[in-house]
């Protein structure tokens, strides 16, 4: 069974927006699937909507769980499913390759 994990490389912020500071507006992400010794990663960047002041989380208080939720909501279930399907297909190809690179068959 493939396990999926997120990694967030960069959180782009607006230094000041609507009286708030360090407002995250874009997230660079990697979604990795792993199964035994096989893995594959997709990368992306997603934009975020401006937060409501009453639900704003200060930058230093953000958690990985919060950012994961933001990214999953921003990209939507269809894109998330497409990412996971692509990862699953690539891991399957690693386990059961259909192509190979071979050395030239002449003079070694």
C-alpha positions in Angstrom: 0.0 0.0 0.0 1.3 3.4 -0.9 1.7 6.0 1.8 1.5 9.7 0.8 3.2 12.6 2.5 3.4 16.3 1.9 6.5 18.5 2.0 6.3 22.3 1.8 9.4 24.1 0.5 8.3 27.6 0.4 5.5 29.7 1.8 5.2 33.0 0.0 3.8 35.8 2.1 2.5 39.3 1.7 4.3 41.3 4.3 1.2 43.3 5.0 -2.3 42.8 3.8 -5.5 44.2 5.2 -3.9 45.0 8.6 -2.4 41.5 8.9 1.3 40.6 8.7 3.0 37.8 6.8 -0.1 36.5 5.1 0.6 33.3 3.1 -0.7 33.6 -0.4 1.2 30.8 -2.2 2.6 27.4 -1.3 5.2 25.4 -3.1 4.6 21.7 -2.4 5.8 18.2 -3.0 3.5 15.2 -2.6 5.4 11.9 -2.3 4.1 8.4 -2.5 6.2 5.5 -1.0 5.7 1.8 -1.1 8.6 -0.3 0.2 11.7 0.8 -1.7 9.7 2.6 -4.4 8.8 6.3 -4.4 7.7 9.1 -6.7 7.1 12.8 -6.1 4.9 15.4 -7.8 5.6 19.1 -7.3 3.3 22.1 -7.6 2.5 25.6 -6.4 -0.9 26.7 -5.3 -2.3 30.1 -4.6 -4.4 30.7 -1.5 -7.3 33.1 -0.9 -6.8 36.0 1.4 -7.8 35.0 5.0 -10.7 36.4 6.9 -9.2 38.6 9.8 -11.1 36.6 12.4 -9.7 33.2 11.2 -6.2 34.4 10.5 -3.4 32.3 11.9 -0.2 34.3 12.6 2.7 33.0 10.5 4.8 31.8 13.5 1.8 29.8 14.7 1.2 27.8 11.5 1.4 24.1 11.6 2.1 21.6 8.9 -1.4 20.2 9.4 -2.9 23.7 8.8 -0.8 24.2 5.6 -1.7 20.7 4.4 -5.4 21.5 4.8 -5.0 24.8 2.9 -3.2 23.1 0.0 -5.6 20.2 -0.2 -8.5 22.7 -0.2 -6.8 25.0 -2.7 -5.9 22.3 -5.3 -9.3 20.5 -4.8 -10.1 16.8 -4.6 -9.9 16.3 -8.4 -6.3 17.5 -8.6 -5.3 15.7 -5.4 -6.8 12.4 -6.9 -4.9 13.0 -10.2 -1.6 13.6 -8.3 -2.2 10.3 -6.3 -3.1 8.4 -9.4 0.0 9.6 -11.3 2.2 8.7 -8.3 0.6 5.3 -8.1 1.1 4.7 -11.8 4.8 5.7 -11.6 5.5 3.5 -8.6 3.8 0.6 -10.5 6.1 1.3 -13.5 9.1 1.2 -11.1 7.9 -2.2 -9.8 7.1 -3.6 -13.2 9.1 -1.6 -15.8 8.0 -1.6 -19.4 11.1 0.2 -20.8 14.9 -0.1 -20.1 18.2 1.4 -21.2 20.6 -1.2 -22.4 24.3 -0.8 -23.3 25.1 -0.8 -27.0 25.3 -4.4 -28.3 28.5 -3.9 -30.4 32.1 -3.7 -29.4 32.5 -3.2 -25.7 
